Amino acid sequence: MKVLLVTMYFPPAGGGGVQRPLKLATHLPALGIETHVLAPDDPKWIHRDEQLPMPTLAWVHRTRFVGPRGRRPAEELHGTAGLERYSRQLQLFGRRLLVPDEGVPWNLTAIPAAIRLVRQEGIDVVITTSPPGSVHLVGAAVKRATRARWVADLRDSLVAHPHRDAQRLLVRAKERGQHAVARLVTSQADGIVTVSDAIAAEMRARNARARVVTIANGSDFDDFDGLEYHPGAERFRITHTGSFFGKRDPRPFLTALAHVDGVVARFVGDFRTADREWSAKILDRMELIPYAPHRRSLELQRDSEALLLLIPEAGGRGRGVLSGKVFEYLAAGRPILALVPPDGAAAELLRATGAGVVVAPDDIAGIERELAAMRDRWHAAQLEPVALSDEWRLKVSRRARVQELADLLQQIA
């Protein structure tokens, strides 16, 4: 079998969104599937990670990127007023008009390149993995132009993203565009893969013509080989990796942190200026580490007393979120303080594995209580590392998840 994986985010782009397509391209060839990747030559993403290992058994094809450079609008507008703010808003306005998302211009080069590769290489199945949702336009176009089958891989909801402000006019326009993409996926794709049951339920509710399966993200235990935990000398270290954007809010945690002595919170990645200014009085209890390569991020996770997970309620949209970070934390082997919807998918997984303590994201008193309890157990040498059973390690391993996708591809082809 031959597959073509179409992804906007691929090394040297950095960040968490790179990991799923990168691991697919790494593990599929080991299962006997000839794997080709189509990615932009330079996605102009806000982060680069030159240290990420490229897959050695997959063919990586590049096509010219067309579209706006990755930006952080909230950061660019922060602290501005008057004419300066108006000027920056004008600079951002054009990208906000792109529907269904800012990545849609890349289709101008990606679609012809994908069709050409499918014909030249004899591709059996094209896999499009989002975000951005507009990448699925490539799959639909390839299916119309060739005899290849199409599998849509959804890493985020197309219609209920937890970080979108659905009250804003332009956001509603983009959501209408994403609904159109969702209709295309459910009516044309030969297979639909989602990272969570909540997203799968959304697709089934739209009467998807194809089989819809949940293949969650996985834990890459091998990535932590050689990384060690060295107990902190004085303060209890709790680490959060990943950027803050949208509705992800550190302030309830920071409010609790202000009342718990002997703790330092390490934030690895983009931390909003507004949040930094808001927490000025407790900066001595925080370490703000700018974006770090993935390997360094893993080192900091392993070398922590505990890990901090934040998933917002987002009006109920956060309940179905089961991000790749959850599985990365499981592989790190450190206890997790999970500020997530208590009735959501992440909470259910962490309770089942015994890997962490769950508190509602805005329950400041509960956060304070559990953070202090973790600190006290650490001082008493009673805070145990996370040791998943062999059954759970196999169940959540990335290789097992890729095998599930390979099985689906064999059925479709």
ZADO-853927 format. One record per residue (C-alpha): x, y, z; residue number from 1. Coordinates in steps of 0.02 Angstrom, whole numbers, plus 50000, padded with zeros to 5 digits. Example, Ala and Ser with C-alpha at 12.3 -4.5 7.8 and 13.67 -1.06 7.14 Angstrom:
BEGIN
+-------+-------+-------+-----+
!    xx !    yy !    zz ! num !
+-------+-------+-------+-----+
! 50615 ! 49775 ! 50390 !   1 !
! 50684 ! 49947 ! 50357 !   2 !
+-------+-------+-------+-----+
***
This chain:
BEGIN
+-------+-------+-------+-----+
!    xx !    yy !    zz ! num !
+-------+-------+-------+-----+
! 50000 ! 50000 ! 50000 !   1 !
! 50054 ! 50179 ! 49965 !   2 !
! 49989 ! 50330 ! 50060 !   3 !
! 50011 ! 50517 ! 50044 !   4 !
! 50001 ! 50615 ! 50207 !   5 !
! 49957 ! 50798 ! 50179 !   6 !
! 49998 ! 50911 ! 50325 !   7 !
! 50025 ! 51097 ! 50350 !   8 !
! 50134 ! 51069 ! 50504 !   9 !
! 50292 ! 50967 ! 50483 !  10 !
! 50474 ! 50993 ! 50532 !  11 !
! 50561 ! 51112 ! 50532 !  12 !
! 50400 ! 51190 ! 50600 !  13 !
! 50393 ! 51166 ! 50788 !  14 !
! 50258 ! 51151 ! 50920 !  15 !
! 50138 ! 51018 ! 50977 !  16 !
! 50040 ! 51014 ! 50814 !  17 !
! 50189 ! 50938 ! 50724 !  18 !
! 50198 ! 50779 ! 50828 !  19 !
! 50050 ! 50677 ! 50760 !  20 !
! 50094 ! 50694 ! 50575 !  21 !
! 50278 ! 50669 ! 50614 !  22 !
! 50244 ! 50509 ! 50710 !  23 !
! 50127 ! 50444 ! 50575 !  24 !
! 50265 ! 50469 ! 50446 !  25 !
! 50388 ! 50382 ! 50563 !  26 !
! 50286 ! 50227 ! 50609 !  27 !
! 50181 ! 50190 ! 50453 !  28 !
! 50331 ! 50134 ! 50349 !  29 !
! 50380 ! 50012 ! 50487 !  30 !
! 50210 ! 49929 ! 50460 !  31 !
! 50246 ! 49898 ! 50276 !  32 !
! 50155 ! 50051 ! 50209 !  33 !
! 50251 ! 50157 ! 50084 !  34 !
! 50229 ! 50332 ! 50152 !  35 !
! 50244 ! 50498 ! 50062 !  36 !
! 50222 ! 50666 ! 50148 !  37 !
! 50169 ! 50829 ! 50066 !  38 !
! 50208 ! 50982 ! 50172 !  39 !
! 50249 ! 51166 ! 50141 !  40 !
! 50428 ! 51215 ! 50107 !  41 !
! 50411 ! 51345 ! 50245 !  42 !
! 50241 ! 51362 ! 50332 !  43 !
! 50300 ! 51528 ! 50407 !  44 !
! 50245 ! 51461 ! 50575 !  45 !
! 50289 ! 51557 ! 50732 !  46 !
! 50403 ! 51418 ! 50795 !  47 !
! 50541 ! 51314 ! 50716 !  48 !
! 50626 ! 51161 ! 50787 !  49 !
! 50781 ! 51112 ! 50691 !  50 !
! 50815 ! 50971 ! 50815 !  51 !
! 50663 ! 50867 ! 50772 !  52 !
! 50716 ! 50703 ! 50691 !  53 !
! 50647 ! 50681 ! 50516 !  54 !
! 50572 ! 50512 ! 50470 !  55 !
! 50703 ! 50406 ! 50385 !  56 !
! 50589 ! 50287 ! 50290 !  57 !
! 50462 ! 50411 ! 50219 !  58 !
! 50476 ! 50519 ! 50064 !  59 !
! 50449 ! 50702 ! 50107 !  60 !
! 50391 ! 50816 ! 49966 !  61 !
! 50384 ! 51004 ! 49982 !  62 !
! 50279 ! 51131 ! 49892 !  63 !
! 50287 ! 51320 ! 49901 !  64 !
! 50190 ! 51393 ! 50046 !  65 !
! 50061 ! 51526 ! 50002 !  66 !
! 49978 ! 51618 ! 50145 !  67 !
! 50007 ! 51734 ! 50292 !  68 !
! 50146 ! 51712 ! 50418 !  69 !
! 50097 ! 51639 ! 50586 !  70 !
! 50060 ! 51776 ! 50711 !  71 !
! 49995 ! 51803 ! 50886 !  72 !
! 49866 ! 51942 ! 50866 !  73 !
! 49832 ! 51963 ! 51052 !  74 !
! 50017 ! 51993 ! 51084 !  75 !
! 50033 ! 52116 ! 50940 !  76 !
! 49884 ! 52217 ! 51001 !  77 !
! 49927 ! 52212 ! 51186 !  78 !
! 49970 ! 52381 ! 51258 !  79 !
! 49927 ! 52477 ! 51100 !  80 !
! 49801 ! 52616 ! 51084 !  81 !
! 49740 ! 52747 ! 50964 !  82 !
! 49821 ! 52756 ! 50792 !  83 !
! 49950 ! 52622 ! 50830 !  84 !
! 49815 ! 52497 ! 50879 !  85 !
! 49710 ! 52541 ! 50727 !  86 !
! 49861 ! 52517 ! 50614 !  87 !
! 49898 ! 52345 ! 50684 !  88 !
! 49717 ! 52294 ! 50672 !  89 !
! 49721 ! 52339 ! 50487 !  90 !
! 49876 ! 52230 ! 50464 !  91 !
! 49785 ! 52083 ! 50544 !  92 !
! 49619 ! 52112 ! 50456 !  93 !
! 49666 ! 52027 ! 50293 !  94 !
! 49706 ! 51860 ! 50375 !  95 !
! 49543 ! 51867 ! 50470 !  96 !
! 49448 ! 51874 ! 50306 !  97 !
! 49521 ! 51709 ! 50247 !  98 !
! 49386 ! 51575 ! 50257 !  99 !
! 49381 ! 51443 ! 50323 ! 100 !
! 49552 ! 51482 ! 50398 ! 101 !
! 49718 ! 51568 ! 50367 ! 102 !
! 49791 ! 51411 ! 50290 ! 103 !
! 49674 ! 51406 ! 50140 ! 104 !
! 49792 ! 51495 ! 50016 ! 105 !
! 49913 ! 51348 ! 50027 ! 106 !
! 49786 ! 51247 ! 49927 ! 107 !
! 49842 ! 51344 ! 49772 ! 108 !
! 50005 ! 51245 ! 49770 ! 109 !
! 49959 ! 51095 ! 49877 ! 110 !
! 49814 ! 51031 ! 49771 ! 111 !
! 49908 ! 51018 ! 49605 ! 112 !
! 50060 ! 50947 ! 49694 ! 113 !
! 49955 ! 50815 ! 49781 ! 114 !
! 49868 ! 50763 ! 49620 ! 115 !
! 50034 ! 50750 ! 49532 ! 116 !
! 50110 ! 50643 ! 49671 ! 117 !
! 49961 ! 50526 ! 49677 ! 118 !
! 49975 ! 50494 ! 49491 ! 119 !
! 50165 ! 50481 ! 49486 ! 120 !
! 50184 ! 50369 ! 49639 ! 121 !
! 50027 ! 50265 ! 49621 ! 122 !
! 49959 ! 50320 ! 49789 ! 123 !
! 49815 ! 50215 ! 49856 ! 124 !
! 49755 ! 50328 ! 49999 ! 125 !
! 49780 ! 50512 ! 50035 ! 126 !
! 49770 ! 50564 ! 50219 ! 127 !
! 49736 ! 50746 ! 50259 ! 128 !
! 49767 ! 50795 ! 50440 ! 129 !
! 49700 ! 50955 ! 50517 ! 130 !
! 49716 ! 51087 ! 50583 ! 131 !
! 49698 ! 51190 ! 50482 ! 132 !
! 49530 ! 51126 ! 50421 ! 133 !
! 49562 ! 51192 ! 50246 ! 134 !
! 49690 ! 51053 ! 50217 ! 135 !
! 49543 ! 50936 ! 50187 ! 136 !
! 49505 ! 51030 ! 50026 ! 137 !
! 49662 ! 50945 ! 49960 ! 138 !
! 49591 ! 50773 ! 49998 ! 139 !
! 49426 ! 50812 ! 49914 ! 140 !
! 49513 ! 50879 ! 49759 ! 141 !
! 49629 ! 50728 ! 49745 ! 142 !
! 49483 ! 50608 ! 49761 ! 143 !
! 49389 ! 50696 ! 49621 ! 144 !
! 49541 ! 50699 ! 49505 ! 145 !
! 49610 ! 50524 ! 49538 ! 146 !
! 49557 ! 50351 ! 49594 ! 147 !
! 49639 ! 50371 ! 49765 ! 148 !
! 49539 ! 50349 ! 49924 ! 149 !
! 49532 ! 50490 ! 50051 ! 150 !
! 49546 ! 50482 ! 50242 ! 151 !
! 49517 ! 50642 ! 50342 ! 152 !
! 49611 ! 50649 ! 50509 ! 153 !
! 49535 ! 50776 ! 50630 ! 154 !
! 49648 ! 50830 ! 50773 ! 155 !
! 49529 ! 50971 ! 50821 ! 156 !
! 49342 ! 50991 ! 50803 ! 157 !
! 49294 ! 51074 ! 50640 ! 158 !
! 49134 ! 51146 ! 50712 ! 159 !
! 49160 ! 51173 ! 50899 ! 160 !
! 49337 ! 51229 ! 50932 ! 161 !
! 49362 ! 51266 ! 51118 ! 162 !
! 49473 ! 51418 ! 51089 ! 163 !
! 49363 ! 51514 ! 50968 ! 164 !
! 49263 ! 51663 ! 51028 ! 165 !
! 49099 ! 51620 ! 50942 ! 166 !
! 49023 ! 51789 ! 50988 ! 167 !
! 49131 ! 51884 ! 50865 ! 168 !
! 49066 ! 51917 ! 50690 ! 169 !
! 49222 ! 51863 ! 50595 ! 170 !
! 49239 ! 51709 ! 50703 ! 171 !
! 49061 ! 51659 ! 50660 ! 172 !
! 49102 ! 51683 ! 50476 ! 173 !
! 49252 ! 51567 ! 50494 ! 174 !
! 49145 ! 51440 ! 50586 ! 175 !
! 49022 ! 51440 ! 50443 ! 176 !
! 49168 ! 51403 ! 50328 ! 177 !
! 49222 ! 51261 ! 50441 ! 178 !
! 49045 ! 51192 ! 50438 ! 179 !
! 49060 ! 51188 ! 50249 ! 180 !
! 49223 ! 51090 ! 50265 ! 181 !
! 49137 ! 50972 ! 50387 ! 182 !
! 48999 ! 50941 ! 50260 ! 183 !
! 49130 ! 50904 ! 50127 ! 184 !
! 49219 ! 50781 ! 50242 ! 185 !
! 49061 ! 50690 ! 50294 ! 186 !
! 48995 ! 50677 ! 50117 ! 187 !
! 49153 ! 50636 ! 50020 ! 188 !
! 49287 ! 50556 ! 50131 ! 189 !
! 49308 ! 50366 ! 50127 ! 190 !
! 49361 ! 50365 ! 50309 ! 191 !
! 49358 ! 50489 ! 50452 ! 192 !
! 49481 ! 50477 ! 50597 ! 193 !
! 49463 ! 50585 ! 50753 ! 194 !
! 49571 ! 50606 ! 50907 ! 195 !
! 49423 ! 50599 ! 51027 ! 196 !
! 49252 ! 50521 ! 51043 ! 197 !
! 49174 ! 50694 ! 51054 ! 198 !
! 49236 ! 50742 ! 50881 ! 199 !
! 49183 ! 50572 ! 50814 ! 200 !
! 49008 ! 50601 ! 50883 ! 201 !
! 49001 ! 50769 ! 50793 ! 202 !
! 49043 ! 50686 ! 50628 ! 203 !
! 48919 ! 50544 ! 50653 ! 204 !
! 48783 ! 50670 ! 50696 ! 205 !
! 48811 ! 50743 ! 50523 ! 206 !
! 48769 ! 50575 ! 50444 ! 207 !
! 48944 ! 50540 ! 50383 ! 208 !
! 48939 ! 50420 ! 50235 ! 209 !
! 49106 ! 50343 ! 50285 ! 210 !
! 49160 ! 50247 ! 50437 ! 211 !
! 49207 ! 50362 ! 50583 ! 212 !
! 49337 ! 50296 ! 50706 ! 213 !
! 49425 ! 50371 ! 50856 ! 214 !
! 49613 ! 50350 ! 50855 ! 215 !
! 49677 ! 50458 ! 50996 ! 216 !
! 49850 ! 50530 ! 51009 ! 217 !
! 49978 ! 50416 ! 51087 ! 218 !
! 50120 ! 50411 ! 51211 ! 219 !
! 50297 ! 50404 ! 51143 ! 220 !
! 50386 ! 50321 ! 51288 ! 221 !
! 50548 ! 50303 ! 51190 ! 222 !
! 50562 ! 50491 ! 51173 ! 223 !
! 50603 ! 50499 ! 51360 ! 224 !
! 50744 ! 50372 ! 51353 ! 225 !
! 50898 ! 50442 ! 51438 ! 226 !
! 50804 ! 50584 ! 51523 ! 227 !
! 50812 ! 50582 ! 51712 ! 228 !
! 50722 ! 50657 ! 51861 ! 229 !
! 50830 ! 50749 ! 51987 ! 230 !
! 50732 ! 50799 ! 52143 ! 231 !
! 50721 ! 50987 ! 52171 ! 232 !
! 50835 ! 51058 ! 52304 ! 233 !
! 50712 ! 51173 ! 52392 ! 234 !
! 50552 ! 51214 ! 52301 ! 235 !
! 50422 ! 51099 ! 52226 ! 236 !
! 50429 ! 51119 ! 52036 ! 237 !
! 50271 ! 51101 ! 51932 ! 238 !
! 50290 ! 51122 ! 51745 ! 239 !
! 50170 ! 51170 ! 51607 ! 240 !
! 50226 ! 51151 ! 51426 ! 241 !
! 50137 ! 51232 ! 51281 ! 242 !
! 50077 ! 51404 ! 51231 ! 243 !
! 49933 ! 51505 ! 51302 ! 244 !
! 49806 ! 51561 ! 51175 ! 245 !
! 49619 ! 51575 ! 51156 ! 246 !
! 49524 ! 51526 ! 51312 ! 247 !
! 49669 ! 51437 ! 51398 ! 248 !
! 49685 ! 51539 ! 51558 ! 249 !
! 49823 ! 51520 ! 51690 ! 250 !
! 49749 ! 51647 ! 51810 ! 251 !
! 49646 ! 51530 ! 51922 ! 252 !
! 49802 ! 51424 ! 51946 ! 253 !
! 49911 ! 51577 ! 51977 ! 254 !
! 49786 ! 51641 ! 52105 ! 255 !
! 49801 ! 51477 ! 52198 ! 256 !
! 49990 ! 51476 ! 52178 ! 257 !
! 50000 ! 51643 ! 52270 ! 258 !
! 49937 ! 51556 ! 52427 ! 259 !
! 50047 ! 51400 ! 52421 ! 260 !
! 50225 ! 51426 ! 52484 ! 261 !
! 50374 ! 51326 ! 52427 ! 262 !
! 50314 ! 51301 ! 52248 ! 263 !
! 50384 ! 51364 ! 52084 ! 264 !
! 50281 ! 51352 ! 51924 ! 265 !
! 50378 ! 51333 ! 51763 ! 266 !
! 50291 ! 51385 ! 51602 ! 267 !
! 50379 ! 51324 ! 51445 ! 268 !
! 50317 ! 51411 ! 51288 ! 269 !
! 50226 ! 51569 ! 51242 ! 270 !
! 50156 ! 51656 ! 51395 ! 271 !
! 50043 ! 51803 ! 51358 ! 272 !
! 50109 ! 51975 ! 51407 ! 273 !
! 49941 ! 52017 ! 51485 ! 274 !
! 49953 ! 51864 ! 51598 ! 275 !
! 50132 ! 51904 ! 51644 ! 276 !
! 50086 ! 52082 ! 51693 ! 277 !
! 49935 ! 52018 ! 51790 ! 278 !
! 50047 ! 51901 ! 51892 ! 279 !
! 50182 ! 52030 ! 51928 ! 280 !
! 50167 ! 52007 ! 52117 ! 281 !
! 50210 ! 51821 ! 52110 ! 282 !
! 50343 ! 51819 ! 51975 ! 283 !
! 50463 ! 51755 ! 52107 ! 284 !
! 50359 ! 51596 ! 52109 ! 285 !
! 50366 ! 51575 ! 51920 ! 286 !
! 50494 ! 51529 ! 51788 ! 287 !
! 50447 ! 51587 ! 51614 ! 288 !
! 50545 ! 51488 ! 51485 ! 289 !
! 50520 ! 51546 ! 51304 ! 290 !
! 50478 ! 51420 ! 51170 ! 291 !
! 50599 ! 51274 ! 51179 ! 292 !
! 50638 ! 51134 ! 51056 ! 293 !
! 50537 ! 50976 ! 51086 ! 294 !
! 50684 ! 50881 ! 51160 ! 295 !
! 50713 ! 51019 ! 51289 ! 296 !
! 50528 ! 51020 ! 51330 ! 297 !
! 50535 ! 50833 ! 51366 ! 298 !
! 50688 ! 50857 ! 51478 ! 299 !
! 50596 ! 50987 ! 51582 ! 300 !
! 50442 ! 50876 ! 51597 ! 301 !
! 50541 ! 50728 ! 51660 ! 302 !
! 50643 ! 50837 ! 51778 ! 303 !
! 50492 ! 50905 ! 51873 ! 304 !
! 50404 ! 50857 ! 52032 ! 305 !
! 50236 ! 50871 ! 51943 ! 306 !
! 50157 ! 50926 ! 51779 ! 307 !
! 50017 ! 51052 ! 51754 ! 308 !
! 49880 ! 51018 ! 51626 ! 309 !
! 49756 ! 51155 ! 51578 ! 310 !
! 49601 ! 51124 ! 51471 ! 311 !
! 49466 ! 51260 ! 51482 ! 312 !
! 49282 ! 51225 ! 51502 ! 313 !
! 49248 ! 51341 ! 51353 ! 314 !
! 49061 ! 51331 ! 51370 ! 315 !
! 49064 ! 51141 ! 51367 ! 316 !
! 49179 ! 51130 ! 51216 ! 317 !
! 49327 ! 51078 ! 51322 ! 318 !
! 49247 ! 50917 ! 51383 ! 319 !
! 49292 ! 50820 ! 51227 ! 320 !
! 49471 ! 50884 ! 51214 ! 321 !
! 49603 ! 50748 ! 51228 ! 322 !
! 49759 ! 50838 ! 51169 ! 323 !
! 49926 ! 50762 ! 51127 ! 324 !
! 49998 ! 50844 ! 51281 ! 325 !
! 49897 ! 50727 ! 51392 ! 326 !
! 49985 ! 50576 ! 51317 ! 327 !
! 50155 ! 50661 ! 51320 ! 328 !
! 50131 ! 50693 ! 51506 ! 329 !
! 50085 ! 50510 ! 51532 ! 330 !
! 50249 ! 50459 ! 51450 ! 331 !
! 50347 ! 50583 ! 51557 ! 332 !
! 50303 ! 50481 ! 51712 ! 333 !
! 50276 ! 50627 ! 51831 ! 334 !
! 50115 ! 50658 ! 51932 ! 335 !
! 49991 ! 50772 ! 51845 ! 336 !
! 49886 ! 50912 ! 51918 ! 337 !
! 49747 ! 50918 ! 51789 ! 338 !
! 49641 ! 51075 ! 51785 ! 339 !
! 49516 ! 51007 ! 51661 ! 340 !
! 49327 ! 50983 ! 51647 ! 341 !
! 49293 ! 50850 ! 51780 ! 342 !
! 49168 ! 50761 ! 51668 ! 343 !
! 49278 ! 50770 ! 51512 ! 344 !
! 49383 ! 50648 ! 51413 ! 345 !
! 49551 ! 50701 ! 51488 ! 346 !
! 49485 ! 50681 ! 51666 ! 347 !
! 49418 ! 50508 ! 51626 ! 348 !
! 49587 ! 50451 ! 51556 ! 349 !
! 49688 ! 50519 ! 51702 ! 350 !
! 49574 ! 50439 ! 51830 ! 351 !
! 49580 ! 50272 ! 51739 ! 352 !
! 49770 ! 50272 ! 51729 ! 353 !
! 49794 ! 50344 ! 51905 ! 354 !
! 49913 ! 50471 ! 51830 ! 355 !
! 49845 ! 50630 ! 51908 ! 356 !
! 49727 ! 50731 ! 52013 ! 357 !
! 49580 ! 50817 ! 51928 ! 358 !
! 49513 ! 50989 ! 51978 ! 359 !
! 49392 ! 51100 ! 51883 ! 360 !
! 49489 ! 51236 ! 51789 ! 361 !
! 49411 ! 51381 ! 51887 ! 362 !
! 49404 ! 51298 ! 52060 ! 363 !
! 49535 ! 51405 ! 52145 ! 364 !
! 49509 ! 51330 ! 52317 ! 365 !
! 49522 ! 51154 ! 52247 ! 366 !
! 49679 ! 51197 ! 52150 ! 367 !
! 49759 ! 51271 ! 52306 ! 368 !
! 49714 ! 51118 ! 52408 ! 369 !
! 49782 ! 50991 ! 52284 ! 370 !
! 49939 ! 51090 ! 52245 ! 371 !
! 49980 ! 51102 ! 52430 ! 372 !
! 49945 ! 50917 ! 52453 ! 373 !
! 50065 ! 50873 ! 52312 ! 374 !
! 50199 ! 50984 ! 52387 ! 375 !
! 50176 ! 50905 ! 52559 ! 376 !
! 50186 ! 50728 ! 52490 ! 377 !
! 50346 ! 50775 ! 52400 ! 378 !
! 50422 ! 50844 ! 52560 ! 379 !
! 50377 ! 50681 ! 52646 ! 380 !
! 50455 ! 50581 ! 52503 ! 381 !
! 50284 ! 50507 ! 52467 ! 382 !
! 50250 ! 50582 ! 52294 ! 383 !
! 50269 ! 50431 ! 52182 ! 384 !
! 50310 ! 50439 ! 51996 ! 385 !
! 50177 ! 50382 ! 51874 ! 386 !
! 50202 ! 50200 ! 51830 ! 387 !
! 50075 ! 50141 ! 51702 ! 388 !
! 50035 ! 49957 ! 51696 ! 389 !
! 50098 ! 49857 ! 51547 ! 390 !
! 49918 ! 49850 ! 51486 ! 391 !
! 49900 ! 50039 ! 51489 ! 392 !
! 50071 ! 50068 ! 51412 ! 393 !
! 50022 ! 49960 ! 51265 ! 394 !
! 49849 ! 50037 ! 51253 ! 395 !
! 49910 ! 50217 ! 51243 ! 396 !
! 50072 ! 50189 ! 51146 ! 397 !
! 50092 ! 50285 ! 50984 ! 398 !
! 50141 ! 50127 ! 50890 ! 399 !
! 49978 ! 50044 ! 50940 ! 400 !
! 49880 ! 50195 ! 50879 ! 401 !
! 49970 ! 50197 ! 50712 ! 402 !
! 49933 ! 50012 ! 50694 ! 403 !
! 49748 ! 50054 ! 50714 ! 404 !
! 49763 ! 50179 ! 50572 ! 405 !
! 49856 ! 50052 ! 50465 ! 406 !
! 49716 ! 49927 ! 50492 ! 407 !
! 49588 ! 50057 ! 50436 ! 408 !
! 49690 ! 50099 ! 50281 ! 409 !
! 49697 ! 49916 ! 50232 ! 410 !
! 49508 ! 49905 ! 50247 ! 411 !
! 49479 ! 50061 ! 50143 ! 412 !
! 49604 ! 50025 ! 50005 ! 413 !
+-------+-------+-------+-----+
***
